[in-house]
């Protein structure tokens, strides 16, 4: 589709952030959430999709990766051109596993800019989820419904599935979670049914670990079984059952092979000649599946295709069988005269699902892509056309952008090719450390603290140090040949920079196989092999994993030389980070009456103290559990030092009750205070007073906050 031209100034867009700062409900999108003290809206604007729209959601059961494709529809309205920070598009994902409860599985984001391209641009975002429910393959399939919320410049709040964006939209689709395999399912079922006295639980745990690590291959159902299950009134079902075998027969080169294939079809009393026109002159058929969206995830360097499965059968067997493959071949056209260039083929496994939801099931297919050769100089954003070709059960012929599959179709769009990083000139060998701990280096201050959205938008740092596994990602642009590199770390103790030589695992893809493999990077003499090349990609550009560092500032730098040794050819800029591998220390005490673990009368006011100590405090929360029985009580805080305000409840959450306080600490190193609990109206029961402390550290490059808890119990009589 053609992208809309630039509009006249839309103040609702250009002044969006300032409007929300003055009134969080300025546009009325929070009005239906029944939040206490919510101001009245000034204008009504909810779900405006003139600038961006979430168009597809898909899931890969084999990798547990959930992906979405967003269309950017206009040339302006995104906060500035490619030399600016632009603006953020957020997508938060929720899953309902059938009980009506939406579970927050996380958020992803990407940066957009004002660009002069005529066509709409398709961006993909993806997150890896931890499914909350699986079943054995012979049981009912797990088919959660996904709700994704797209919002421009205003991150959808966590645990708020009913929140609605001002700019963006909400989309729901159904997906399928991969079941336990036959062997693992049998072991888990045995664990569930077996008494501990009969079989040592340790033995069952070992069997479970073994079964998960070495799954048995799933069998392919016999063709006769598939034909028997086919509807005799639907010729397409018989064609689907026979097609895999017939397609294999057409590849046989000998007369004997063809004769054997013909005999197989004759045994089913089917004349193989009926496949003649079907095989010789295929036409796209989207009765069973359809490729609905394609796009590029720039942060991960992957092309995505979203596939809708429309029918409950015709996919070569149920979840305990091998099923069949939906293949997507990807092509890119860079408008450089070369036409469509084949990038590779990916696939996802699908099965017969008898209880197919009304709107079908949605899957995603992805492959890594290397765009370095097509990235222009900083501020000069490139554009490419993307094409996906879907083909069921037989991979599309590679290097044929006009291939027509027997079942499947095409989908085209345009993508943005990011410019080279600042300081990198086309054709000039320049190594760049692009992110540390999944934070872009440009968002790490000279002091070593990070602020802003992470790569992919999975978390937002706020003056944050780094801890745990700290990923180093980057690239050696326009490498002159095979390279090796060294990581040096200076802890500023006076010993100077020292090589960091801990091995790490990287996910590596070698073309044209496309299938990634894990490669252990082990340094030789303090130097790692630089793996990326024209035919090799390392997922995310991973160059190293720092871990076990002492608390405090550290300077990081990478050096590159030719493989086999020699002088250093180039080095990255030195980048400072602050490390915090120490968890907060928290404590809660009951100091009135009989104290910790004491007994009190209903109606009595109980009091005590709380404390959190950490170099980078973020918040401390106090709560009383079980909350249902404690609902008649009232918890208050006092004498908090240093003083900190109580934040309002998150949009979309229940109104704050008097039993759960979340105290923002503004970075205080030590915070103490008193708490009191009026137990009037609480039920006689055993209770806990809990304290939960969180700091600001980017932990394991994936989330914010080292944590600590403390609990004291008491009884009400």
Residue pairs with C-beta under 8 A, 6 or more apart in sequence:
1 71
1 73
1 119
1 120
2 118
2 119
2 120
3 72
3 73
3 74
3 75
3 117
3 118
3 119
3 120
3 121
4 50
4 73
4 74
4 75
5 74
5 75
6 74
6 75
6 76
6 77
6 114
7 74
7 76
7 77
10 77
12 19
12 27
12 43
12 45
13 51
13 77
13 167
14 77
16 152
16 153
16 154
16 166
16 167
17 153
19 26
19 27
19 42
20 26
20 154
23 39
23 41
23 42
24 30
24 38
24 39
24 651
25 31
25 38
25 39
25 40
25 41
26 41
26 42
26 43
27 41
27 42
27 43
27 44
27 45
27 46
27 166
28 41
28 43
28 44
28 45
28 46
29 45
29 46
29 163
29 164
29 165
29 166
30 38
30 163
30 651
30 652
31 38
31 41
32 162
32 164
33 160
33 162
33 163
33 651
33 652
34 655
35 649
35 651
35 652
35 655
36 649
36 655
36 656
37 648
45 166
46 164
46 165
46 166
47 164
47 165
47 166
47 168
47 169
47 170
48 166
48 167
48 168
49 73
49 168
49 169
50 73
50 74
51 72
51 73
51 74
51 77
51 78
51 152
51 167
52 70
52 71
52 72
52 73
52 89
52 112
52 150
52 152
52 167
52 168
53 70
53 71
53 73
53 150
53 168
53 169
54 68
54 69
54 70
54 91
54 148
54 150
54 168
54 169
54 170
54 171
55 69
55 70
55 71
55 171
55 292
55 293
56 68
56 69
56 171
56 173
56 292
56 293
56 306
56 362
57 66
57 67
57 68
57 93
57 146
57 148
57 171
57 172
57 173
57 175
57 306
57 362
58 66
58 67
58 68
58 173
58 175
58 293
58 304
58 305
58 306
58 307
58 362
58 363
58 364
58 365
59 65
59 66
59 67
59 146
59 175
59 176
59 362
59 363
59 364
60 67
60 348
60 363
60 364
60 365
60 366
61 175
61 176
61 177
61 178
61 348
61 349
61 363
62 178
62 348
62 349
63 128
64 128
64 129
64 130
64 131
64 178
65 126
65 127
65 128
65 129
65 364
65 366
66 93
66 105
66 126
66 127
66 128
66 129
66 146
66 175
66 364
67 124
67 125
67 126
67 297
67 304
67 306
67 364
67 366
68 91
68 93
68 108
68 124
68 125
68 126
68 148
68 150
68 171
69 122
69 123
69 124
69 293
69 294
69 295
69 304
69 306
70 89
70 91
70 110
70 122
70 123
70 124
70 125
70 150
70 295
71 120
71 121
71 122
71 123
71 413
72 78
72 89
72 112
72 120
72 121
72 122
72 123
73 120
75 114
75 115
75 116
75 117
76 114
77 114
78 86
78 87
78 112
78 113
78 114
79 85
79 86
79 87
79 112
79 113
79 114
79 153
80 86
80 113
80 114
81 113
81 114
81 115
81 379
82 113
82 115
82 379
82 380
82 381
82 419
83 378
83 379
84 113
85 111
86 111
86 112
86 113
86 114
87 111
87 112
87 113
87 152
87 153
88 109
88 110
88 111
88 112
88 152
88 153
88 155
88 453
88 457
89 109
89 110
89 111
89 112
89 123
89 150
89 151
89 152
89 168
90 107
90 108
90 109
90 149
90 150
90 151
90 152
90 154
90 155
90 156
90 457
91 107
91 108
91 109
91 125
91 148
91 149
91 150
91 151
92 104
92 106
92 107
92 148
92 149
92 151
92 155
92 156
92 158
93 104
93 105
93 106
93 107
93 108
93 127
93 129
93 146
93 147
93 148
94 102
94 103
94 104
94 105
94 146
94 147
94 148
94 149
94 161
95 102
95 103
95 105
95 129
95 131
95 132
95 144
95 145
95 146
95 147
96 102
96 103
96 144
96 145
96 147
97 103
97 132
97 133
97 142
97 144
98 143
98 144
102 147
102 161
103 132
104 158
104 159
104 161
105 127
105 129
105 130
106 127
106 129
106 458
107 127
107 155
107 156
107 158
107 457
107 458
108 125
108 126
108 127
108 456
108 457
108 458
109 125
109 155
109 453
109 456
109 457
110 123
110 125
110 297
110 298
110 299
110 456
110 457
112 123
113 381
115 121
115 381
115 383
115 416
117 383
117 414
117 416
119 383
119 413
119 414
120 413
120 414
121 383
121 413
121 414
121 415
121 416
122 293
122 294
122 295
122 296
122 386
122 413
122 414
122 415
123 295
123 296
123 297
123 298
123 415
123 416
124 295
124 296
124 297
124 302
124 303
124 304
124 366
125 297
125 299
125 456
125 457
126 297
126 300
126 302
126 304
126 364
126 366
126 456
127 456
127 458
131 142
131 144
131 177
131 178
133 142
133 144
133 177
134 142
134 177
134 178
134 179
134 180
135 141
135 142
135 179
135 180
136 179
136 180
136 185
136 186
136 188
136 189
137 179
137 180
137 181
137 182
137 185
137 218
137 318
137 319
137 320
138 185
138 319
138 320
139 179
140 355
141 176
141 177
141 179
141 319
141 353
141 355
142 176
142 177
142 179
143 174
143 175
143 176
143 177
143 353
143 355
143 357
143 361
144 174
144 175
144 177
145 172
145 173
145 174
145 175
145 357
146 172
146 173
146 174
146 175
146 362
147 161
147 170
147 171
147 172
148 170
148 171
148 172
148 173
149 156
149 161
149 163
149 164
149 165
149 168
149 170
150 165
150 168
150 169
150 170
150 171
151 165
151 166
151 167
151 168
152 165
152 166
152 167
152 168
153 167
154 165
154 166
154 167
155 457
155 460
156 163
156 165
157 163
157 650
157 651
157 652
157 653
158 650
159 650
159 652
159 653
160 650
160 651
160 652
160 653
161 652
162 652
163 651
163 652
164 170
173 359
173 362
174 357
174 359
174 360
174 361
174 362
175 361
175 362
175 363
176 351
176 353
176 361
176 363
179 185
179 319
180 188
181 211
181 215
181 216
181 218
182 215
182 216
182 218
182 320
183 211
183 214
183 215
183 216
184 208
184 211
184 212
184 215
186 211
187 204
187 207
187 208
187 211
188 208
190 199
190 204
190 207
191 201
191 204
191 208
194 204
217 322
218 320
218 321
218 322
218 323
219 321
219 322
220 316
220 317
220 321
220 322
221 316
221 317
221 321
223 241
223 242
223 245
223 264
223 268
224 268
226 240
226 241
226 316
226 317
227 238
227 241
227 242
227 268
229 241
229 313
230 237
230 238
230 240
230 241
231 237
232 238
236 285
236 287
236 288
236 314
237 313
237 314
238 270
239 275
239 278
240 288
240 314
240 315
240 316
240 407
241 314
241 316
242 265
242 268
242 270
242 275
243 275
243 393
243 406
243 407
244 316
244 324
244 393
244 394
245 261
245 264
245 265
246 261
246 265
246 272
246 275
246 279
247 279
247 393
247 394
248 261
249 257
249 258
249 261
249 262
249 264
249 272
250 279
252 258
252 260
252 261
261 272
262 272
265 271
265 272
266 272
278 406
279 406
282 404
282 405
282 406
283 404
284 404
284 405
284 407
284 408
284 409
284 410
285 406
285 407
285 408
286 310
286 407
286 408
286 409
287 310
287 311
287 407
288 309
288 310
288 311
288 314
288 315
288 392
288 407
289 307
289 308
289 309
289 310
289 326
289 350
289 390
289 392
289 407
289 408
290 307
290 308
290 310
290 390
290 408
290 409
291 305
291 306
291 307
291 328
291 388
291 389
291 390
291 408
291 409
291 410
291 411
292 306
292 307
292 308
292 362
292 411
293 304
293 305
293 306
293 411
293 413
294 303
294 304
294 305
294 306
294 330
294 386
294 387
294 388
294 411
294 412
294 413
295 303
295 304
295 386
295 413
295 415
296 302
296 303
296 304
296 369
296 386
296 415
296 416
297 303
297 304
297 366
297 456
298 416
298 418
299 455
299 456
300 368
300 456
300 539
300 540
301 368
301 369
301 370
301 371
301 537
301 539
301 540
301 541
302 366
302 367
302 368
302 369
303 330
303 332
303 343
303 366
303 367
303 369
303 386
303 388
304 364
304 365
304 366
305 328
305 330
305 346
305 364
305 365
305 366
305 388
305 390
305 411
306 362
306 363
306 364
307 326
307 328
307 348
307 362
307 363
307 364
307 365
307 390
308 360
308 361
308 362
309 315
309 326
309 350
309 353
309 356
309 360
309 361
309 362
309 363
310 360
311 356
311 360
312 352
312 353
312 354
312 355
312 356
313 352
313 354
314 352
315 323
315 324
315 350
315 351
315 352
316 322
316 323
316 324
316 351
316 352
316 393
317 323
317 324
317 351
317 352
318 351
318 352
318 353
318 354
319 351
319 353
321 351
322 349
323 349
323 350
323 351
323 352
324 349
324 350
324 351
324 392
324 393
325 347
325 348
325 349
325 350
325 392
325 393
325 395
326 347
326 348
326 349
326 350
326 363
326 365
326 390
326 391
326 392
326 408
327 345
327 346
327 347
327 365
327 390
327 391
327 392
327 393
327 394
327 395
327 396
328 345
328 346
328 347
328 365
328 388
328 389
328 390
328 391
328 396
329 342
329 344
329 345
329 388
329 389
329 391
329 395
329 396
329 398
329 403
330 342
330 343
330 344
330 345
330 346
330 367
330 369
330 386
330 387
330 388
331 340
331 341
331 342
331 343
331 386
331 387
331 388
331 389
331 401
332 340
332 341
332 343
332 369
332 384
332 385
332 386
332 387
332 415
333 339
333 340
333 341
333 384
333 385
333 387
334 341
334 374
334 382
334 384
334 417
335 383
335 384
335 385
336 374
339 401
340 385
340 387
340 401
342 398
342 399
342 401
343 367
343 369
344 367
344 368
344 369
344 511
344 512
344 514
345 367
345 395
345 396
345 398
345 514
346 365
346 366
346 367
346 514
347 365
347 395
348 363
348 364
348 365
350 361
350 363
353 361
365 388
367 509
367 514
368 509
368 514
368 516
368 537
368 539
369 537
370 532
370 534
370 537
371 417
371 418
372 475
372 477
372 478
374 382
374 384
374 417
375 382
375 417
375 418
375 419
375 420
376 382
376 417
376 419
376 420
376 426
377 419
377 420
377 424
377 425
377 426
378 419
378 420
378 421
378 422
378 423
378 424
379 419
380 419
381 416
381 417
381 418
381 419
382 416
382 417
382 418
382 419
383 414
383 415
383 416
383 417
384 414
384 415
384 417
385 412
385 413
385 414
385 415
386 412
386 413
386 414
386 415
387 401
387 410
387 411
387 412
388 410
388 411
388 412
389 396
389 401
389 403
389 405
389 408
389 409
389 410
390 396
390 405
390 408
390 409
390 410
390 411
391 403
391 405
391 406
391 407
391 408
392 405
392 406
392 407
392 408
393 407
394 405
394 406
396 403
396 405
396 408
397 403
398 512
420 426
420 477
421 432
421 434
421 477
423 430
423 432
424 430
424 432
424 477
426 478
427 478
428 477
428 478
429 476
429 477
429 478
429 479
429 480
429 569
429 570
430 476
430 477
430 478
430 570
431 474
431 475
431 476
431 477
431 485
431 558
431 560
431 570
431 571
431 572
432 474
432 475
432 476
432 477
432 572
433 441
433 472
433 473
433 474
433 543
433 556
433 557
433 558
433 572
433 573
433 575
434 440
434 441
434 473
434 474
434 475
434 541
435 441
435 455
435 471
435 472
435 473
435 474
436 444
436 450
436 466
436 470
436 471
436 472
436 473
436 556
436 575
436 577
437 450
437 466
437 470
437 471
437 577
437 698
437 701
438 454
438 455
438 456
438 458
438 459
438 471
438 473
438 698
438 701
438 702
439 450
439 452
439 454
439 455
439 461
439 464
439 466
439 698
440 452
440 454
440 455
441 575
443 450
443 451
443 452
443 453
443 461
444 450
444 575
444 576
444 577
445 451
446 576
447 576
447 578
448 465
448 553
448 554
448 576
448 577
448 578
449 463
449 464
449 465
449 578
450 461
450 463
450 464
450 465
450 466
450 577
450 698
451 461
451 462
451 463
451 464
452 460
452 461
453 459
453 460
453 461
454 460
454 461
454 698
455 473
458 702
458 703
459 698
459 702
459 703
459 704
460 704
461 696
461 698
461 704
462 618
462 696
462 704
463 616
463 667
463 696
464 616
464 696
464 697
464 698
464 704
465 577
465 578
465 579
465 580
465 616
465 696
465 697
465 698
466 577
466 578
466 579
466 580
466 697
466 698
466 701
467 579
467 580
467 581
467 697
467 698
467 699
467 700
467 706
468 547
468 581
468 697
468 699
468 700
468 701
469 545
469 546
469 547
469 700
469 701
470 545
470 546
470 547
470 549
470 577
470 579
470 701
471 540
471 542
471 544
471 545
471 701
472 487
472 542
472 543
472 544
472 545
472 546
472 556
472 558
473 540
473 541
473 542
473 543
474 541
474 543
474 558
474 572
475 532
475 541
476 483
476 485
476 530
476 532
476 560
476 570
479 530
479 532
479 533
480 562
480 569
481 562
481 563
482 530
482 533
482 562
482 563
483 530
483 560
483 561
483 562
483 563
483 569
484 524
484 527
484 528
484 529
484 530
484 560
484 561
484 562
484 563
484 564
485 527
485 528
485 530
485 543
485 558
485 559
485 560
485 561
486 499
486 523
486 526
486 527
486 528
486 558
486 559
486 561
487 499
487 500
487 501
487 528
487 543
487 544
487 546
487 556
487 557
487 558
488 497
488 498
488 499
488 500
488 556
488 557
488 558
488 559
489 497
489 498
489 500
489 546
489 549
489 554
489 555
489 556
490 496
490 497
490 498
490 554
490 555
490 557
491 549
491 550
491 552
491 553
491 554
492 552
492 553
492 554
492 555
497 555
497 557
499 523
499 526
500 544
500 546
501 523
501 526
502 544
502 545
502 546
502 547
502 548
503 520
503 521
503 522
503 523
504 520
504 521
504 542
504 544
504 545
505 518
505 519
505 520
505 521
506 518
506 519
506 521
506 531
506 538
506 539
506 542
507 516
507 517
507 518
507 519
507 538
507 539
507 540
507 542
508 516
508 517
508 518
508 519
508 531
508 536
508 537
508 538
508 539
509 515
509 516
509 517
509 536
509 537
509 539
510 517
510 535
510 536
511 535
511 536
511 537
516 539
519 531
521 528
521 529
521 531
521 544
522 528
527 561
528 543
528 544
529 563
530 560
530 563
531 538
532 538
532 541
543 558
544 558
546 556
548 581
549 579
549 581
550 579
550 581
551 579
551 580
551 581
551 582
551 615
552 578
552 579
553 576
553 577
553 578
553 579
554 576
554 577
554 578
554 579
555 574
555 575
555 576
556 574
556 575
556 576
556 577
557 571
557 572
557 573
557 574
557 575
558 571
558 572
559 568
559 570
559 571
559 572
560 568
560 569
560 570
560 571
561 567
561 568
561 569
562 569
580 615
580 616
580 695
580 697
580 706
582 614
582 615
582 706
583 614
583 695
583 706
583 707
583 708
584 612
584 613
584 614
584 617
584 693
584 694
584 695
584 706
584 707
584 708
585 611
585 612
585 613
585 614
585 693
585 708
586 610
586 611
586 612
586 613
586 620
586 691
586 692
586 693
586 708
586 709
586 710
587 609
587 610
587 611
587 691
587 710
588 608
588 609
588 610
588 611
588 622
588 675
588 689
588 690
588 691
588 710
588 711
588 712
589 595
589 596
589 608
589 609
589 610
589 712
590 596
590 598
590 606
590 607
590 608
590 689
590 712
590 714
591 607
591 608
591 609
592 605
592 606
592 607
592 608
593 600
593 604
593 606
594 600
596 712
596 713
596 714
597 712
597 713
597 714
598 714
598 715
599 714
599 715
599 716
599 717
600 606
600 679
600 714
600 715
600 716
600 717
601 679
601 716
601 717
602 679
602 680
602 682
602 683
602 684
602 716
602 717
603 679
603 680
604 679
605 676
605 677
605 678
605 679
606 676
606 677
606 679
606 689
606 714
607 674
607 675
607 676
607 677
608 674
608 675
608 676
608 689
608 712
609 672
609 673
609 674
609 675
610 620
610 622
610 672
610 673
610 674
610 675
610 691
611 670
611 671
611 672
611 673
612 620
612 665
612 670
612 671
612 691
612 693
612 708
613 669
613 670
613 671
614 669
614 693
614 695
614 706
615 669
615 695
616 667
616 695
616 696
616 697
617 665
617 667
617 668
617 669
617 670
617 671
617 693
617 695
617 696
618 664
618 665
618 667
618 694
618 695
618 696
618 704
618 705
619 662
619 663
619 664
619 665
619 693
619 694
620 663
620 665
620 671
620 691
620 692
620 693
620 694
621 660
621 661
621 662
621 663
621 690
621 691
621 692
621 693
621 694
622 635
622 637
622 660
622 661
622 663
622 675
622 689
622 690
622 691
622 692
623 635
623 659
623 660
623 661
623 689
623 690
623 692
624 630
624 633
624 635
624 659
624 660
624 677
624 687
624 688
624 689
624 690
625 687
625 688
625 690
626 685
626 687
627 657
627 659
627 660
629 682
629 683
629 685
629 687
630 659
630 682
630 683
630 685
630 687
631 657
631 659
631 681
631 682
632 679
632 680
632 681
632 682
632 683
633 658
633 659
633 677
633 678
633 679
633 680
633 681
633 682
634 658
634 659
634 677
634 678
634 680
635 658
635 659
635 660
635 661
635 675
635 676
635 677
636 658
636 675
636 676
636 677
636 678
637 646
637 661
637 663
637 673
637 674
637 675
638 673
638 674
638 675
638 676
639 672
639 673
639 674
640 663
640 671
640 672
640 673
641 671
641 672
641 673
642 666
642 668
642 671
644 663
644 664
644 665
644 666
644 668
644 671
645 664
646 661
646 662
646 663
646 664
647 662
647 664
648 656
649 655
649 656
663 671
663 673
665 671
667 696
675 689
677 689
679 716
682 716
683 716
684 716
684 717
685 715
685 716
686 713
686 714
686 715
687 713
687 714
687 715
687 716
688 711
688 712
688 713
688 714
689 711
689 712
689 713
689 714
690 709
690 710
690 711
691 709
691 710
691 711
692 707
692 708
692 709
693 707
693 708
693 709
694 704
694 705
694 706
694 707
695 705
695 706
696 704
696 705
697 704
697 705
697 706
698 704
699 705
699 706
